[in-house]
Amino acid sequence: MTTTLITGANKGLGFETARRLVAAGHTIYVGSRDAARGERAAEQLGARAVVLDVTDDTSVAAAVKTIEADGGLDVLINNAGISGFEGQSRDSAVIGAAAVTADLMRPIFDTNVFGVIRVTHAFLPLLLRSAAPVVVNVSSGLASLTRVTTPDTPTYAYMGVAYPASKAAVNMITVQYAKAFPGMRINAVEPGYTATDLNGHTGTQTVEEGAEIIVRMAQLTPDGPTGGYFDAAGVLPW
């Protein structure tokens, strides 16, 4: 039985990923900052709830103890993330270079970047005990320097700084962890522009479509790719 933890899994892409992996036979831990929401989601899914705030060391350490006591972990999906402007439209959420400040960027990096490091570091001992450990880091197409610098594309037109920068950092973290732990399958994925709270539900994809690549990469076998960057269609340019 494969045991999987998904951060930020009480709604959106995390919830849909959990639903699909439960159906595939995984034992799922629904990571949620809010205990009540996590419990409700877990009950709906036939999963287990664990309180987990990726910005809080104490919360993460407690989650490790809970999952270790239950038998360990095989797959970690670092899904929790924020744009910094949840609930707003895509256009109003874009803070460009002229207006962005360190104070605006700090909470986004704390969740999207430091949260990935915090959770991955804490769960490494459990993952390294697994026969087939997998880490999936949910990134974004906006993290691709190639795409962002290709004129006349939607990615080029996006002028925000904080969110793309945070996800570009996630891509680098993914590559460096994959090099450091060659026995693990560690990859970054781009779900696509999916309608979730992250973008005020302005996305053009459903969560079912967005979760496809996350689910696929969560089920990698030891001979699968590692240190890569993928969307549902295949390999993405860095």
Secondary structure as a PSIPRED ss2 file (coil, helix, strand):
# PSIPRED VFORMAT (PSIPRED V4.0)

   1 M C   1.000  0.000  0.000
   2 T C   1.000  0.000  0.000
   3 T E   0.000  0.000  1.000
   4 T E   0.000  0.000  1.000
   5 L E   0.000  0.000  1.000
   6 I E   0.000  0.000  1.000
   7 T C   1.000  0.000  0.000
   8 G C   1.000  0.000  0.000
   9 A C   1.000  0.000  0.000
  10 N C   1.000  0.000  0.000
  11 K C   1.000  0.000  0.000
  12 G H   0.000  1.000  0.000
  13 L H   0.000  1.000  0.000
  14 G H   0.000  1.000  0.000
  15 F H   0.000  1.000  0.000
  16 E H   0.000  1.000  0.000
  17 T H   0.000  1.000  0.000
  18 A H   0.000  1.000  0.000
  19 R H   0.000  1.000  0.000
  20 R H   0.000  1.000  0.000
  21 L H   0.000  1.000  0.000
  22 V H   0.000  1.000  0.000
  23 A H   0.000  1.000  0.000
  24 A C   1.000  0.000  0.000
  25 G C   1.000  0.000  0.000
  26 H C   1.000  0.000  0.000
  27 T E   0.000  0.000  1.000
  28 I E   0.000  0.000  1.000
  29 Y E   0.000  0.000  1.000
  30 V E   0.000  0.000  1.000
  31 G E   0.000  0.000  1.000
  32 S E   0.000  0.000  1.000
  33 R C   1.000  0.000  0.000
  34 D C   1.000  0.000  0.000
  35 A H   0.000  1.000  0.000
  36 A H   0.000  1.000  0.000
  37 R H   0.000  1.000  0.000
  38 G H   0.000  1.000  0.000
  39 E H   0.000  1.000  0.000
  40 R H   0.000  1.000  0.000
  41 A H   0.000  1.000  0.000
  42 A H   0.000  1.000  0.000
  43 E H   0.000  1.000  0.000
  44 Q H   0.000  1.000  0.000
  45 L H   0.000  1.000  0.000
  46 G C   1.000  0.000  0.000
  47 A C   1.000  0.000  0.000
  48 R E   0.000  0.000  1.000
  49 A E   0.000  0.000  1.000
  50 V E   0.000  0.000  1.000
  51 V E   0.000  0.000  1.000
  52 L C   1.000  0.000  0.000
  53 D C   1.000  0.000  0.000
  54 V C   1.000  0.000  0.000
  55 T C   1.000  0.000  0.000
  56 D C   1.000  0.000  0.000
  57 D H   0.000  1.000  0.000
  58 T H   0.000  1.000  0.000
  59 S H   0.000  1.000  0.000
  60 V H   0.000  1.000  0.000
  61 A H   0.000  1.000  0.000
  62 A H   0.000  1.000  0.000
  63 A H   0.000  1.000  0.000
  64 V H   0.000  1.000  0.000
  65 K H   0.000  1.000  0.000
  66 T H   0.000  1.000  0.000
  67 I H   0.000  1.000  0.000
  68 E H   0.000  1.000  0.000
  69 A H   0.000  1.000  0.000
  70 D C   1.000  0.000  0.000
  71 G C   1.000  0.000  0.000
  72 G C   1.000  0.000  0.000
  73 L C   1.000  0.000  0.000
  74 D C   1.000  0.000  0.000
  75 V E   0.000  0.000  1.000
  76 L E   0.000  0.000  1.000
  77 I E   0.000  0.000  1.000
  78 N E   0.000  0.000  1.000
  79 N C   1.000  0.000  0.000
  80 A C   1.000  0.000  0.000
  81 G C   1.000  0.000  0.000
  82 I C   1.000  0.000  0.000
  83 S C   1.000  0.000  0.000
  84 G C   1.000  0.000  0.000
  85 F C   1.000  0.000  0.000
  86 E C   1.000  0.000  0.000
  87 G C   1.000  0.000  0.000
  88 Q C   1.000  0.000  0.000
  89 S C   1.000  0.000  0.000
  90 R H   0.000  1.000  0.000
  91 D H   0.000  1.000  0.000
  92 S H   0.000  1.000  0.000
  93 A H   0.000  1.000  0.000
  94 V C   1.000  0.000  0.000
  95 I C   1.000  0.000  0.000
  96 G C   1.000  0.000  0.000
  97 A C   1.000  0.000  0.000
  98 A C   1.000  0.000  0.000
  99 A C   1.000  0.000  0.000
 100 V C   1.000  0.000  0.000
 101 T C   1.000  0.000  0.000
 102 A H   0.000  1.000  0.000
 103 D H   0.000  1.000  0.000
 104 L H   0.000  1.000  0.000
 105 M H   0.000  1.000  0.000
 106 R H   0.000  1.000  0.000
 107 P H   0.000  1.000  0.000
 108 I H   0.000  1.000  0.000
 109 F H   0.000  1.000  0.000
 110 D H   0.000  1.000  0.000
 111 T H   0.000  1.000  0.000
 112 N H   0.000  1.000  0.000
 113 V C   1.000  0.000  0.000
 114 F H   0.000  1.000  0.000
 115 G H   0.000  1.000  0.000
 116 V H   0.000  1.000  0.000
 117 I H   0.000  1.000  0.000
 118 R H   0.000  1.000  0.000
 119 V H   0.000  1.000  0.000
 120 T H   0.000  1.000  0.000
 121 H H   0.000  1.000  0.000
 122 A H   0.000  1.000  0.000
 123 F H   0.000  1.000  0.000
 124 L H   0.000  1.000  0.000
 125 P H   0.000  1.000  0.000
 126 L H   0.000  1.000  0.000
 127 L H   0.000  1.000  0.000
 128 L C   1.000  0.000  0.000
 129 R C   1.000  0.000  0.000
 130 S C   1.000  0.000  0.000
 131 A C   1.000  0.000  0.000
 132 A C   1.000  0.000  0.000
 133 P C   1.000  0.000  0.000
 134 V E   0.000  0.000  1.000
 135 V E   0.000  0.000  1.000
 136 V E   0.000  0.000  1.000
 137 N E   0.000  0.000  1.000
 138 V E   0.000  0.000  1.000
 139 S C   1.000  0.000  0.000
 140 S C   1.000  0.000  0.000
 141 G H   0.000  1.000  0.000
 142 L H   0.000  1.000  0.000
 143 A H   0.000  1.000  0.000
 144 S C   1.000  0.000  0.000
 145 L H   0.000  1.000  0.000
 146 T H   0.000  1.000  0.000
 147 R H   0.000  1.000  0.000
 148 V H   0.000  1.000  0.000
 149 T C   1.000  0.000  0.000
 150 T C   1.000  0.000  0.000
 151 P C   1.000  0.000  0.000
 152 D C   1.000  0.000  0.000
 153 T C   1.000  0.000  0.000
 154 P H   0.000  1.000  0.000
 155 T H   0.000  1.000  0.000
 156 Y H   0.000  1.000  0.000
 157 A H   0.000  1.000  0.000
 158 Y C   1.000  0.000  0.000
 159 M C   1.000  0.000  0.000
 160 G C   1.000  0.000  0.000
 161 V C   1.000  0.000  0.000
 162 A H   0.000  1.000  0.000
 163 Y H   0.000  1.000  0.000
 164 P H   0.000  1.000  0.000
 165 A H   0.000  1.000  0.000
 166 S H   0.000  1.000  0.000
 167 K H   0.000  1.000  0.000
 168 A H   0.000  1.000  0.000
 169 A H   0.000  1.000  0.000
 170 V H   0.000  1.000  0.000
 171 N H   0.000  1.000  0.000
 172 M H   0.000  1.000  0.000
 173 I H   0.000  1.000  0.000
 174 T H   0.000  1.000  0.000
 175 V H   0.000  1.000  0.000
 176 Q H   0.000  1.000  0.000
 177 Y H   0.000  1.000  0.000
 178 A H   0.000  1.000  0.000
 179 K H   0.000  1.000  0.000
 180 A H   0.000  1.000  0.000
 181 F C   1.000  0.000  0.000
 182 P C   1.000  0.000  0.000
 183 G C   1.000  0.000  0.000
 184 M C   1.000  0.000  0.000
 185 R E   0.000  0.000  1.000
 186 I E   0.000  0.000  1.000
 187 N E   0.000  0.000  1.000
 188 A E   0.000  0.000  1.000
 189 V E   0.000  0.000  1.000
 190 E C   1.000  0.000  0.000
 191 P C   1.000  0.000  0.000
 192 G C   1.000  0.000  0.000
 193 Y C   1.000  0.000  0.000
 194 T E   0.000  0.000  1.000
 195 A C   1.000  0.000  0.000
 196 T C   1.000  0.000  0.000
 197 D H   0.000  1.000  0.000
 198 L H   0.000  1.000  0.000
 199 N H   0.000  1.000  0.000
 200 G C   1.000  0.000  0.000
 201 H C   1.000  0.000  0.000
 202 T C   1.000  0.000  0.000
 203 G C   1.000  0.000  0.000
 204 T C   1.000  0.000  0.000
 205 Q E   0.000  0.000  1.000
 206 T C   1.000  0.000  0.000
 207 V H   0.000  1.000  0.000
 208 E H   0.000  1.000  0.000
 209 E H   0.000  1.000  0.000
 210 G H   0.000  1.000  0.000
 211 A H   0.000  1.000  0.000
 212 E H   0.000  1.000  0.000
 213 I H   0.000  1.000  0.000
 214 I H   0.000  1.000  0.000
 215 V H   0.000  1.000  0.000
 216 R H   0.000  1.000  0.000
 217 M H   0.000  1.000  0.000
 218 A H   0.000  1.000  0.000
 219 Q C   1.000  0.000  0.000
 220 L C   1.000  0.000  0.000
 221 T C   1.000  0.000  0.000
 222 P C   1.000  0.000  0.000
 223 D C   1.000  0.000  0.000
 224 G C   1.000  0.000  0.000
 225 P C   1.000  0.000  0.000
 226 T C   1.000  0.000  0.000
 227 G C   1.000  0.000  0.000
 228 G C   1.000  0.000  0.000
 229 Y E   0.000  0.000  1.000
 230 F E   0.000  0.000  1.000
 231 D E   0.000  0.000  1.000
 232 A C   1.000  0.000  0.000
 233 A C   1.000  0.000  0.000
 234 G E   0.000  0.000  1.000
 235 V E   0.000  0.000  1.000
 236 L C   1.000  0.000  0.000
 237 P C   1.000  0.000  0.000
 238 W C   1.000  0.000  0.000
